[in-house]
Amino acid sequence: MITDQVKTWVTLDQAAEQLGVSTSKVKRYIEEHVLFAVKIDKQLMIPADIISDKEPLSSIRGTMLQLLDLGLTEVEAIDWLYQDNDALGETPMSALLKGHKAPVRRAAQALG
């Protein structure tokens, strides 16, 4: 479960502050899959590690769009990012955070 995998969460307001944008812009980022959020205790929360140096993790959008194009729901796509992946030897999110976008996208393609 994703809530077990993510150590630190931020609210939409906190994400907006970190990114230097409005909360409505953060909501737009979520709609556009630049960021993603998970409801925890009735509040949308964003994994803190997908925001770095005042920028969203650049590989999220393309990876999320690929997973959605493969027929996964948004919840399934987010869960996939945080599940151990034998092909990668780690979770896809861990690989993305290390800058290994291409192997993650190849592993995602294998789902189709």
Backbone as XML, in Angstrom:
<?xml version="1.0"?>
<chain id="A" units="angstrom">
  <residue number="1" name="MET">
    <atom name="N" x="0.846" y="-1.189" z="0.000"/>
    <atom name="CA" x="0.000" y="0.000" z="0.000"/>
    <atom name="C" x="0.890" y="1.250" z="0.000"/>
  </residue>
  <residue number="2" name="ILE">
    <atom name="N" x="0.516" y="2.222" z="-0.780"/>
    <atom name="CA" x="1.345" y="3.412" z="-0.955"/>
    <atom name="C" x="1.606" y="4.152" z="0.351"/>
  </residue>
  <residue number="3" name="THR">
    <atom name="N" x="0.632" y="4.189" z="1.245"/>
    <atom name="CA" x="0.832" y="4.932" z="2.487"/>
    <atom name="C" x="1.932" y="4.301" z="3.346"/>
  </residue>
  <residue number="4" name="ASP">
    <atom name="N" x="2.216" y="3.020" z="3.132"/>
    <atom name="CA" x="3.313" y="2.358" z="3.835"/>
    <atom name="C" x="4.657" y="2.665" z="3.181"/>
  </residue>
  <residue number="5" name="GLN">
    <atom name="N" x="4.648" y="2.975" z="1.900"/>
    <atom name="CA" x="5.879" y="3.180" z="1.140"/>
    <atom name="C" x="6.411" y="4.612" z="1.205"/>
  </residue>
  <residue number="6" name="VAL">
    <atom name="N" x="5.513" y="5.573" z="1.346"/>
    <atom name="CA" x="5.917" y="6.983" z="1.325"/>
    <atom name="C" x="6.188" y="7.438" z="2.755"/>
  </residue>
  <residue number="7" name="LYS">
    <atom name="N" x="7.387" y="7.977" z="2.974"/>
    <atom name="CA" x="7.765" y="8.395" z="4.326"/>
    <atom name="C" x="7.184" y="9.754" z="4.694"/>
  </residue>
  <residue number="8" name="THR">
    <atom name="N" x="7.195" y="10.687" z="3.747"/>
    <atom name="CA" x="6.765" y="12.049" z="4.045"/>
    <atom name="C" x="5.749" y="12.517" z="3.016"/>
  </residue>
  <residue number="9" name="TRP">
    <atom name="N" x="4.672" y="13.081" z="3.507"/>
    <atom name="CA" x="3.606" y="13.605" z="2.662"/>
    <atom name="C" x="3.507" y="15.112" z="2.862"/>
  </residue>
  <residue number="10" name="VAL">
    <atom name="N" x="3.029" y="15.812" z="1.830"/>
    <atom name="CA" x="2.745" y="17.238" z="1.956"/>
    <atom name="C" x="1.322" y="17.495" z="1.475"/>
  </residue>
  <residue number="11" name="THR">
    <atom name="N" x="0.705" y="18.503" z="2.049"/>
    <atom name="CA" x="-0.627" y="18.909" z="1.614"/>
    <atom name="C" x="-0.499" y="19.696" z="0.309"/>
  </residue>
  <residue number="12" name="LEU">
    <atom name="N" x="-1.624" y="19.974" z="-0.318"/>
    <atom name="CA" x="-1.587" y="20.781" z="-1.541"/>
    <atom name="C" x="-1.038" y="22.169" z="-1.244"/>
  </residue>
  <residue number="13" name="ASP">
    <atom name="N" x="-1.412" y="22.728" z="-0.102"/>
    <atom name="CA" x="-0.898" y="24.050" z="0.275"/>
    <atom name="C" x="0.612" y="24.025" z="0.485"/>
  </residue>
  <residue number="14" name="GLN">
    <atom name="N" x="1.107" y="22.989" z="1.146"/>
    <atom name="CA" x="2.548" y="22.870" z="1.360"/>
    <atom name="C" x="3.286" y="22.683" z="0.030"/>
  </residue>
  <residue number="15" name="ALA">
    <atom name="N" x="2.703" y="21.880" z="-0.860"/>
    <atom name="CA" x="3.307" y="21.689" z="-2.186"/>
    <atom name="C" x="3.357" y="23.012" z="-2.944"/>
  </residue>
  <residue number="16" name="ALA">
    <atom name="N" x="2.282" y="23.778" z="-2.856"/>
    <atom name="CA" x="2.234" y="25.076" z="-3.534"/>
    <atom name="C" x="3.352" y="25.982" z="-3.016"/>
  </residue>
  <residue number="17" name="GLU">
    <atom name="N" x="3.529" y="25.966" z="-1.704"/>
    <atom name="CA" x="4.589" y="26.794" z="-1.108"/>
    <atom name="C" x="5.967" y="26.331" z="-1.589"/>
  </residue>
  <residue number="18" name="GLN">
    <atom name="N" x="6.192" y="25.031" z="-1.609"/>
    <atom name="CA" x="7.487" y="24.500" z="-2.060"/>
    <atom name="C" x="7.759" y="24.819" z="-3.531"/>
  </residue>
  <residue number="19" name="LEU">
    <atom name="N" x="6.705" y="24.806" z="-4.330"/>
    <atom name="CA" x="6.848" y="25.049" z="-5.767"/>
    <atom name="C" x="6.788" y="26.531" z="-6.126"/>
  </residue>
  <residue number="20" name="GLY">
    <atom name="N" x="6.352" y="27.345" z="-5.178"/>
    <atom name="CA" x="6.224" y="28.769" z="-5.451"/>
    <atom name="C" x="5.079" y="29.096" z="-6.393"/>
  </residue>
  <residue number="21" name="VAL">
    <atom name="N" x="4.004" y="28.311" z="-6.286"/>
    <atom name="CA" x="2.829" y="28.516" z="-7.131"/>
    <atom name="C" x="1.586" y="28.526" z="-6.238"/>
  </residue>
  <residue number="22" name="SER">
    <atom name="N" x="0.438" y="28.794" z="-6.828"/>
    <atom name="CA" x="-0.814" y="28.784" z="-6.080"/>
    <atom name="C" x="-1.304" y="27.346" z="-5.880"/>
  </residue>
  <residue number="23" name="THR">
    <atom name="N" x="-2.194" y="27.175" z="-4.918"/>
    <atom name="CA" x="-2.789" y="25.862" z="-4.698"/>
    <atom name="C" x="-3.592" y="25.424" z="-5.913"/>
  </residue>
  <residue number="24" name="SER">
    <atom name="N" x="-4.232" y="26.369" z="-6.591"/>
    <atom name="CA" x="-4.987" y="26.005" z="-7.800"/>
    <atom name="C" x="-4.047" y="25.498" z="-8.898"/>
  </residue>
  <residue number="25" name="LYS">
    <atom name="N" x="-2.832" y="26.017" z="-8.954"/>
    <atom name="CA" x="-1.843" y="25.530" z="-9.928"/>
    <atom name="C" x="-1.423" y="24.109" z="-9.566"/>
  </residue>
  <residue number="26" name="VAL">
    <atom name="N" x="-1.287" y="23.816" z="-8.269"/>
    <atom name="CA" x="-0.964" y="22.456" z="-7.839"/>
    <atom name="C" x="-2.088" y="21.507" z="-8.252"/>
  </residue>
  <residue number="27" name="LYS">
    <atom name="N" x="-3.329" y="21.935" z="-8.085"/>
    <atom name="CA" x="-4.470" y="21.107" z="-8.516"/>
    <atom name="C" x="-4.415" y="20.859" z="-10.021"/>
  </residue>
  <residue number="28" name="ARG">
    <atom name="N" x="-4.031" y="21.880" z="-10.769"/>
    <atom name="CA" x="-3.898" y="21.724" z="-12.222"/>
    <atom name="C" x="-2.765" y="20.745" z="-12.545"/>
  </residue>
  <residue number="29" name="TYR">
    <atom name="N" x="-1.647" y="20.828" z="-11.799"/>
    <atom name="CA" x="-0.554" y="19.867" z="-11.983"/>
    <atom name="C" x="-1.049" y="18.436" z="-11.754"/>
  </residue>
  <residue number="30" name="ILE">
    <atom name="N" x="-1.907" y="18.252" z="-10.772"/>
    <atom name="CA" x="-2.445" y="16.918" z="-10.493"/>
    <atom name="C" x="-3.340" y="16.470" z="-11.646"/>
  </residue>
  <residue number="31" name="GLU">
    <atom name="N" x="-4.204" y="17.361" z="-12.118"/>
    <atom name="CA" x="-5.080" y="17.032" z="-13.252"/>
    <atom name="C" x="-4.277" y="16.680" z="-14.499"/>
  </residue>
  <residue number="32" name="GLU">
    <atom name="N" x="-3.133" y="17.343" z="-14.683"/>
    <atom name="CA" x="-2.290" y="17.133" z="-15.863"/>
    <atom name="C" x="-1.254" y="16.036" z="-15.647"/>
  </residue>
  <residue number="33" name="HIS">
    <atom name="N" x="-1.278" y="15.381" z="-14.490"/>
    <atom name="CA" x="-0.383" y="14.288" z="-14.123"/>
    <atom name="C" x="1.074" y="14.719" z="-13.980"/>
  </residue>
  <residue number="34" name="VAL">
    <atom name="N" x="1.299" y="16.005" z="-13.769"/>
    <atom name="CA" x="2.644" y="16.503" z="-13.465"/>
    <atom name="C" x="2.986" y="16.099" z="-12.032"/>
  </residue>
  <residue number="35" name="LEU">
    <atom name="N" x="1.978" y="16.063" z="-11.179"/>
    <atom name="CA" x="2.054" y="15.558" z="-9.811"/>
    <atom name="C" x="0.906" y="14.579" z="-9.622"/>
  </residue>
  <residue number="36" name="PHE">
    <atom name="N" x="0.928" y="13.838" z="-8.546"/>
    <atom name="CA" x="-0.241" y="13.035" z="-8.181"/>
    <atom name="C" x="-0.469" y="13.163" z="-6.692"/>
  </residue>
  <residue number="37" name="ALA">
    <atom name="N" x="-1.693" y="12.899" z="-6.305"/>
    <atom name="CA" x="-2.076" y="13.000" z="-4.903"/>
    <atom name="C" x="-2.915" y="11.789" z="-4.531"/>
  </residue>
  <residue number="38" name="VAL">
    <atom name="N" x="-2.867" y="11.472" z="-3.252"/>
    <atom name="CA" x="-3.610" y="10.351" z="-2.704"/>
    <atom name="C" x="-4.429" y="10.876" z="-1.536"/>
  </residue>
  <residue number="39" name="LYS">
    <atom name="N" x="-5.668" y="10.420" z="-1.422"/>
    <atom name="CA" x="-6.498" y="10.848" z="-0.298"/>
    <atom name="C" x="-6.113" y="10.058" z="0.953"/>
  </residue>
  <residue number="40" name="ILE">
    <atom name="N" x="-5.723" y="10.802" z="1.978"/>
    <atom name="CA" x="-5.387" y="10.206" z="3.267"/>
    <atom name="C" x="-6.204" y="10.954" z="4.313"/>
  </residue>
  <residue number="41" name="ASP">
    <atom name="N" x="-7.000" y="10.211" z="5.042"/>
    <atom name="CA" x="-7.886" y="10.831" z="6.031"/>
    <atom name="C" x="-8.683" y="11.988" z="5.429"/>
  </residue>
  <residue number="42" name="LYS">
    <atom name="N" x="-9.262" y="11.745" z="4.266"/>
    <atom name="CA" x="-10.129" y="12.701" z="3.568"/>
    <atom name="C" x="-9.402" y="13.949" z="3.046"/>
  </residue>
  <residue number="43" name="GLN">
    <atom name="N" x="-8.062" y="13.932" z="3.051"/>
    <atom name="CA" x="-7.308" y="15.080" z="2.547"/>
    <atom name="C" x="-6.348" y="14.612" z="1.451"/>
  </residue>
  <residue number="44" name="LEU">
    <atom name="N" x="-6.278" y="15.359" z="0.359"/>
    <atom name="CA" x="-5.335" y="15.038" z="-0.701"/>
    <atom name="C" x="-3.922" y="15.329" z="-0.227"/>
  </residue>
  <residue number="45" name="MET">
    <atom name="N" x="-3.063" y="14.342" z="-0.394"/>
    <atom name="CA" x="-1.667" y="14.464" z="0.019"/>
    <atom name="C" x="-0.766" y="14.048" z="-1.143"/>
  </residue>
  <residue number="46" name="ILE">
    <atom name="N" x="0.384" y="14.703" z="-1.223"/>
    <atom name="CA" x="1.354" y="14.450" z="-2.285"/>
    <atom name="C" x="2.623" y="13.895" z="-1.640"/>
  </residue>
  <residue number="47" name="PRO">
    <atom name="N" x="3.208" y="12.836" z="-2.228"/>
    <atom name="CA" x="4.484" y="12.359" z="-1.694"/>
    <atom name="C" x="5.523" y="13.482" z="-1.794"/>
  </residue>
  <residue number="48" name="ALA">
    <atom name="N" x="6.172" y="13.791" z="-0.682"/>
    <atom name="CA" x="7.114" y="14.913" z="-0.646"/>
    <atom name="C" x="8.281" y="14.727" z="-1.605"/>
  </residue>
  <residue number="49" name="ASP">
    <atom name="N" x="8.674" y="13.478" z="-1.844"/>
    <atom name="CA" x="9.863" y="13.259" z="-2.664"/>
    <atom name="C" x="9.651" y="13.506" z="-4.162"/>
  </residue>
  <residue number="50" name="ILE">
    <atom name="N" x="8.417" y="13.723" z="-4.596"/>
    <atom name="CA" x="8.228" y="14.024" z="-6.020"/>
    <atom name="C" x="8.315" y="15.527" z="-6.299"/>
  </residue>
  <residue number="51" name="ILE">
    <atom name="N" x="8.686" y="16.289" z="-5.265"/>
    <atom name="CA" x="8.985" y="17.710" z="-5.428"/>
    <atom name="C" x="10.418" y="17.908" z="-4.964"/>
  </residue>
  <residue number="52" name="SER">
    <atom name="N" x="11.256" y="18.401" z="-5.852"/>
    <atom name="CA" x="12.658" y="18.587" z="-5.522"/>
    <atom name="C" x="13.167" y="19.879" z="-6.141"/>
  </residue>
  <residue number="53" name="ASP">
    <atom name="N" x="13.904" y="20.644" z="-5.382"/>
    <atom name="CA" x="14.466" y="21.908" z="-5.875"/>
    <atom name="C" x="13.400" y="22.812" z="-6.500"/>
  </residue>
  <residue number="54" name="LYS">
    <atom name="N" x="12.255" y="22.891" z="-5.812"/>
    <atom name="CA" x="11.139" y="23.743" z="-6.240"/>
    <atom name="C" x="10.547" y="23.360" z="-7.591"/>
  </residue>
  <residue number="55" name="GLU">
    <atom name="N" x="10.708" y="22.085" z="-7.962"/>
    <atom name="CA" x="10.172" y="21.581" z="-9.221"/>
    <atom name="C" x="9.545" y="20.203" z="-9.010"/>
  </residue>
  <residue number="56" name="PRO">
    <atom name="N" x="8.463" y="19.899" z="-9.762"/>
    <atom name="CA" x="7.935" y="18.531" z="-9.731"/>
    <atom name="C" x="8.943" y="17.592" z="-10.397"/>
  </residue>
  <residue number="57" name="LEU">
    <atom name="N" x="8.990" y="16.354" z="-9.960"/>
    <atom name="CA" x="9.849" y="15.356" z="-10.595"/>
    <atom name="C" x="9.448" y="15.248" z="-12.063"/>
  </residue>
  <residue number="58" name="SER">
    <atom name="N" x="10.376" y="15.549" z="-12.954"/>
    <atom name="CA" x="10.044" y="15.690" z="-14.379"/>
    <atom name="C" x="9.562" y="14.401" z="-15.035"/>
  </residue>
  <residue number="59" name="SER">
    <atom name="N" x="9.955" y="13.254" z="-14.517"/>
    <atom name="CA" x="9.594" y="11.988" z="-15.165"/>
    <atom name="C" x="8.212" y="11.468" z="-14.776"/>
  </residue>
  <residue number="60" name="ILE">
    <atom name="N" x="7.545" y="12.123" z="-13.850"/>
    <atom name="CA" x="6.231" y="11.641" z="-13.401"/>
    <atom name="C" x="5.193" y="11.702" z="-14.514"/>
  </residue>
  <residue number="61" name="ARG">
    <atom name="N" x="5.068" y="12.856" z="-15.166"/>
    <atom name="CA" x="3.986" y="13.036" z="-16.133"/>
    <atom name="C" x="4.010" y="11.977" z="-17.240"/>
  </residue>
  <residue number="62" name="GLY">
    <atom name="N" x="5.120" y="11.820" z="-17.895"/>
    <atom name="CA" x="5.203" y="10.855" z="-18.992"/>
    <atom name="C" x="4.967" y="9.431" z="-18.531"/>
  </residue>
  <residue number="63" name="THR">
    <atom name="N" x="5.495" y="9.102" z="-17.373"/>
    <atom name="CA" x="5.304" y="7.755" z="-16.835"/>
    <atom name="C" x="3.841" y="7.515" z="-16.489"/>
  </residue>
  <residue number="64" name="MET">
    <atom name="N" x="3.221" y="8.498" z="-15.834"/>
    <atom name="CA" x="1.792" y="8.360" z="-15.498"/>
    <atom name="C" x="0.947" y="8.239" z="-16.771"/>
  </residue>
  <residue number="65" name="LEU">
    <atom name="N" x="1.225" y="9.062" z="-17.765"/>
    <atom name="CA" x="0.451" y="9.001" z="-19.014"/>
    <atom name="C" x="0.629" y="7.649" z="-19.688"/>
  </residue>
  <residue number="66" name="GLN">
    <atom name="N" x="1.837" y="7.111" z="-19.660"/>
    <atom name="CA" x="2.074" y="5.790" z="-20.239"/>
    <atom name="C" x="1.246" y="4.733" z="-19.513"/>
  </residue>
  <residue number="67" name="LEU">
    <atom name="N" x="1.264" y="4.767" z="-18.191"/>
    <atom name="CA" x="0.504" y="3.787" z="-17.412"/>
    <atom name="C" x="-0.993" y="3.919" z="-17.663"/>
  </residue>
  <residue number="68" name="LEU">
    <atom name="N" x="-1.481" y="5.145" z="-17.748"/>
    <atom name="CA" x="-2.906" y="5.361" z="-18.037"/>
    <atom name="C" x="-3.254" y="4.879" z="-19.440"/>
  </residue>
  <residue number="69" name="ASP">
    <atom name="N" x="-2.366" y="5.120" z="-20.404"/>
    <atom name="CA" x="-2.593" y="4.658" z="-21.782"/>
    <atom name="C" x="-2.626" y="3.130" z="-21.861"/>
  </residue>
  <residue number="70" name="LEU">
    <atom name="N" x="-1.917" y="2.478" z="-20.941"/>
    <atom name="CA" x="-1.913" y="1.016" z="-20.900"/>
    <atom name="C" x="-3.181" y="0.455" z="-20.256"/>
  </residue>
  <residue number="71" name="GLY">
    <atom name="N" x="-4.053" y="1.342" z="-19.775"/>
    <atom name="CA" x="-5.335" y="0.910" z="-19.230"/>
    <atom name="C" x="-5.423" y="0.881" z="-17.712"/>
  </residue>
  <residue number="72" name="LEU">
    <atom name="N" x="-4.368" y="1.294" z="-17.040"/>
    <atom name="CA" x="-4.428" y="1.353" z="-15.588"/>
    <atom name="C" x="-5.246" y="2.567" z="-15.155"/>
  </residue>
  <residue number="73" name="THR">
    <atom name="N" x="-5.917" y="2.436" z="-14.040"/>
    <atom name="CA" x="-6.580" y="3.601" z="-13.458"/>
    <atom name="C" x="-5.494" y="4.439" z="-12.782"/>
  </residue>
  <residue number="74" name="GLU">
    <atom name="N" x="-5.831" y="5.643" z="-12.378"/>
    <atom name="CA" x="-4.859" y="6.487" z="-11.706"/>
    <atom name="C" x="-4.372" y="5.836" z="-10.407"/>
  </residue>
  <residue number="75" name="VAL">
    <atom name="N" x="-5.286" y="5.242" z="-9.659"/>
    <atom name="CA" x="-4.926" y="4.571" z="-8.402"/>
    <atom name="C" x="-4.002" y="3.386" z="-8.679"/>
  </residue>
  <residue number="76" name="GLU">
    <atom name="N" x="-4.328" y="2.593" z="-9.703"/>
    <atom name="CA" x="-3.483" y="1.450" z="-10.062"/>
    <atom name="C" x="-2.099" y="1.909" z="-10.501"/>
  </residue>
  <residue number="77" name="ALA">
    <atom name="N" x="-2.037" y="2.999" z="-11.256"/>
    <atom name="CA" x="-0.753" y="3.529" z="-11.724"/>
    <atom name="C" x="0.113" y="3.976" z="-10.556"/>
  </residue>
  <residue number="78" name="ILE">
    <atom name="N" x="-0.491" y="4.682" z="-9.625"/>
    <atom name="CA" x="0.259" y="5.146" z="-8.445"/>
    <atom name="C" x="0.728" y="3.947" z="-7.624"/>
  </residue>
  <residue number="79" name="ASP">
    <atom name="N" x="-0.143" y="2.960" z="-7.442"/>
    <atom name="CA" x="0.249" y="1.750" z="-6.711"/>
    <atom name="C" x="1.420" y="1.055" z="-7.409"/>
  </residue>
  <residue number="80" name="TRP">
    <atom name="N" x="1.372" y="0.954" z="-8.742"/>
    <atom name="CA" x="2.441" y="0.301" z="-9.502"/>
    <atom name="C" x="3.779" y="1.005" z="-9.258"/>
  </residue>
  <residue number="81" name="LEU">
    <atom name="N" x="3.753" y="2.316" z="-9.190"/>
    <atom name="CA" x="4.988" y="3.070" z="-8.971"/>
    <atom name="C" x="5.663" y="2.716" z="-7.650"/>
  </residue>
  <residue number="82" name="TYR">
    <atom name="N" x="4.890" y="2.260" z="-6.675"/>
    <atom name="CA" x="5.419" y="1.995" z="-5.335"/>
    <atom name="C" x="5.529" y="0.512" z="-4.998"/>
  </residue>
  <residue number="83" name="GLN">
    <atom name="N" x="5.294" y="-0.358" z="-5.988"/>
    <atom name="CA" x="5.430" y="-1.797" z="-5.748"/>
    <atom name="C" x="6.805" y="-2.253" z="-6.237"/>
  </residue>
  <residue number="84" name="ASP">
    <atom name="N" x="7.408" y="-3.186" z="-5.501"/>
    <atom name="CA" x="8.687" y="-3.739" z="-5.945"/>
    <atom name="C" x="8.517" y="-4.322" z="-7.340"/>
  </residue>
  <residue number="85" name="ASN">
    <atom name="N" x="9.515" y="-4.083" z="-8.170"/>
    <atom name="CA" x="9.471" y="-4.543" z="-9.555"/>
    <atom name="C" x="10.712" y="-5.387" z="-9.805"/>
  </residue>
  <residue number="86" name="ASP">
    <atom name="N" x="10.513" y="-6.652" z="-10.152"/>
    <atom name="CA" x="11.630" y="-7.572" z="-10.356"/>
    <atom name="C" x="12.561" y="-7.108" z="-11.475"/>
  </residue>
  <residue number="87" name="ALA">
    <atom name="N" x="12.004" y="-6.574" z="-12.544"/>
    <atom name="CA" x="12.823" y="-6.117" z="-13.681"/>
    <atom name="C" x="13.747" y="-4.974" z="-13.280"/>
  </residue>
  <residue number="88" name="LEU">
    <atom name="N" x="13.298" y="-4.143" z="-12.334"/>
    <atom name="CA" x="14.087" y="-2.990" z="-11.904"/>
    <atom name="C" x="14.934" y="-3.284" z="-10.661"/>
  </residue>
  <residue number="89" name="GLY">
    <atom name="N" x="14.539" y="-4.276" z="-9.894"/>
    <atom name="CA" x="15.231" y="-4.574" z="-8.650"/>
    <atom name="C" x="14.919" y="-3.574" z="-7.548"/>
  </residue>
  <residue number="90" name="GLU">
    <atom name="N" x="13.897" y="-2.792" z="-7.744"/>
    <atom name="CA" x="13.451" y="-1.781" z="-6.777"/>
    <atom name="C" x="12.074" y="-1.305" z="-7.218"/>
  </residue>
  <residue number="91" name="THR">
    <atom name="N" x="11.500" y="-0.372" z="-6.508"/>
    <atom name="CA" x="10.215" y="0.172" z="-6.950"/>
    <atom name="C" x="10.452" y="1.115" z="-8.123"/>
  </residue>
  <residue number="92" name="PRO">
    <atom name="N" x="9.496" y="1.220" z="-9.028"/>
    <atom name="CA" x="9.645" y="2.188" z="-10.110"/>
    <atom name="C" x="9.875" y="3.609" z="-9.591"/>
  </residue>
  <residue number="93" name="MET">
    <atom name="N" x="9.225" y="3.977" z="-8.487"/>
    <atom name="CA" x="9.423" y="5.326" z="-7.960"/>
    <atom name="C" x="10.860" y="5.525" z="-7.501"/>
  </residue>
  <residue number="94" name="SER">
    <atom name="N" x="11.447" y="4.535" z="-6.848"/>
    <atom name="CA" x="12.848" y="4.644" z="-6.439"/>
    <atom name="C" x="13.744" y="4.863" z="-7.654"/>
  </residue>
  <residue number="95" name="ALA">
    <atom name="N" x="13.464" y="4.129" z="-8.721"/>
    <atom name="CA" x="14.253" y="4.279" z="-9.946"/>
    <atom name="C" x="14.064" y="5.678" z="-10.550"/>
  </residue>
  <residue number="96" name="LEU">
    <atom name="N" x="12.826" y="6.160" z="-10.573"/>
    <atom name="CA" x="12.578" y="7.505" z="-11.110"/>
    <atom name="C" x="13.304" y="8.566" z="-10.299"/>
  </residue>
  <residue number="97" name="LEU">
    <atom name="N" x="13.304" y="8.409" z="-8.987"/>
    <atom name="CA" x="13.979" y="9.378" z="-8.119"/>
    <atom name="C" x="15.486" y="9.386" z="-8.348"/>
  </residue>
  <residue number="98" name="LYS">
    <atom name="N" x="16.031" y="8.269" z="-8.862"/>
    <atom name="CA" x="17.456" y="8.192" z="-9.176"/>
    <atom name="C" x="17.743" y="8.652" z="-10.604"/>
  </residue>
  <residue number="99" name="GLY">
    <atom name="N" x="16.683" y="9.022" z="-11.324"/>
    <atom name="CA" x="16.864" y="9.488" z="-12.700"/>
    <atom name="C" x="16.841" y="8.394" z="-13.746"/>
  </residue>
  <residue number="100" name="HIS">
    <atom name="N" x="16.358" y="7.209" z="-13.397"/>
    <atom name="CA" x="16.336" y="6.075" z="-14.325"/>
    <atom name="C" x="14.967" y="5.951" z="-14.998"/>
  </residue>
  <residue number="101" name="LYS">
    <atom name="N" x="14.635" y="6.941" z="-15.789"/>
    <atom name="CA" x="13.325" y="6.995" z="-16.433"/>
    <atom name="C" x="13.144" y="5.890" z="-17.483"/>
  </residue>
  <residue number="102" name="ALA">
    <atom name="N" x="14.126" y="5.664" z="-18.333"/>
    <atom name="CA" x="13.977" y="4.699" z="-19.435"/>
    <atom name="C" x="13.707" y="3.278" z="-18.928"/>
  </residue>
  <residue number="103" name="PRO">
    <atom name="N" x="14.450" y="2.772" z="-17.940"/>
    <atom name="CA" x="14.132" y="1.422" z="-17.458"/>
    <atom name="C" x="12.722" y="1.318" z="-16.862"/>
  </residue>
  <residue number="104" name="VAL">
    <atom name="N" x="12.274" y="2.373" z="-16.205"/>
    <atom name="CA" x="10.927" y="2.367" z="-15.634"/>
    <atom name="C" x="9.892" y="2.297" z="-16.757"/>
  </residue>
  <residue number="105" name="ARG">
    <atom name="N" x="10.103" y="3.062" z="-17.788"/>
    <atom name="CA" x="9.134" y="3.059" z="-18.892"/>
    <atom name="C" x="9.150" y="1.721" z="-19.639"/>
  </residue>
  <residue number="106" name="ARG">
    <atom name="N" x="10.328" y="1.081" z="-19.729"/>
    <atom name="CA" x="10.375" y="-0.268" z="-20.338"/>
    <atom name="C" x="9.608" y="-1.254" z="-19.462"/>
  </residue>
  <residue number="107" name="ALA">
    <atom name="N" x="9.787" y="-1.165" z="-18.152"/>
    <atom name="CA" x="9.062" y="-2.062" z="-17.232"/>
    <atom name="C" x="7.555" y="-1.817" z="-17.338"/>
  </residue>
  <residue number="108" name="ALA">
    <atom name="N" x="7.168" y="-0.575" z="-17.486"/>
    <atom name="CA" x="5.752" y="-0.247" z="-17.641"/>
    <atom name="C" x="5.209" y="-0.825" z="-18.943"/>
  </residue>
  <residue number="109" name="GLN">
    <atom name="N" x="6.006" y="-0.729" z="-20.010"/>
    <atom name="CA" x="5.568" y="-1.243" z="-21.308"/>
    <atom name="C" x="5.275" y="-2.732" z="-21.246"/>
  </residue>
  <residue number="110" name="ALA">
    <atom name="N" x="5.996" y="-3.436" z="-20.391"/>
    <atom name="CA" x="5.789" y="-4.891" z="-20.237"/>
    <atom name="C" x="4.398" y="-5.217" z="-19.675"/>
  </residue>
  <residue number="111" name="LEU">
    <atom name="N" x="3.748" y="-4.212" z="-19.078"/>
    <atom name="CA" x="2.396" y="-4.426" z="-18.557"/>
    <atom name="C" x="1.377" y="-4.579" z="-19.688"/>
  </residue>
  <residue number="112" name="GLY">
    <atom name="N" x="1.695" y="-3.993" z="-20.824"/>
    <atom name="CA" x="0.760" y="-4.011" z="-21.948"/>
    <atom name="C" x="0.907" y="-5.235" z="-22.740"/>
  </residue>
</chain>
